[in-house]
Amino acid sequence: MGDREDGPVGHATAGAPPDPVAAPGPVPYRRARSWDPLKYLRRFQTATQLRPRPYLAVLPDIIGVSKGEQGSSRVVVNFVKTNGAYTATVQFIDIPIEPFRAANVACNFPSLRIDVAPDHWYEGKFSADAKEISGTVHAGANSFPLSLKRTATPSPSPKILADTDCRPRAGSDLQGRWQGVLGNGVNAVHVVVKISEPSSGKFDAQLDNLSGPWLRQPLLVAYEEGEVELTVASRAGMFQGNLTEDHSKMNGKWMQGGRKVPARFWRDDQ
């Protein structure tokens, strides 16, 4: 992090190509097609200066989760140039994946290649002012276009909640640890939702899918007059329902992939 350091990086001379780590600017989003985390590079953010610094892509409004919207995530990528060589680290914002470092970054202006794994890489070209990159992500047998712009408004990673952050308290109807079941029968999914409300109307929340490998999924919380909406930040699914008068249960529907199933939550912290 830190302030920008002036120096030869970012100061192009007349007739010379601009250094792609010169100055920041925004990243458009792309919608992901599957849960393969490497394909989430559709939503990309770049940071390009002497010391690593994150940059943010704007998360779009996505309507119709119940109509089959698929998951996606914002991504922060830090580009750093040291002794003439580039490195890049990638951090997902809306899905719980640990930050990782690209295997190789090759920049021969205006061409750029980022290798993540032997069968996952990105090839692109800078604009003349080095503020945009247009290219293609190759992920196994799949490929898709990816255009990048610089930005200077990074998004922080969601807070990982401990049980102590979610202890029920006076003045908050939702704060607590909630057990939940999505659906019925053998296909039911068992989850745990943690909700913290550090100040009125401001929530931090996460969902653990106990029936699968997805833990600490960030949630967006909306609450008004007993109506509750919990949306997975990656837009993979959402709950809509009502809080009981004693604030001990939530009943409603879980919507995902164009389907609705019954969903119920109950406190397990009392």
Secondary structure, DSSP 8 states (H G I E B T S, - for coil): ------SSTT---TTS---TTS----B------SS-GGGGGGS--EEEESS-----B-------GGGT------EEEEEEEETTEEEEEEEESSS----EE-SEEEEETTEEEEEEETTEEEEEEE-TTSSEEEEEEEETTEEEEEEEE--S----------GGGG---TT-SS-EEEEEEESSGGG-EEEEEEEEEEETTEEEEEEEETTSS--SEEEEEEEETTEEEEEETTSS-EEEEEE-TTSSEEEEEEEETTEEEEEEEEES--
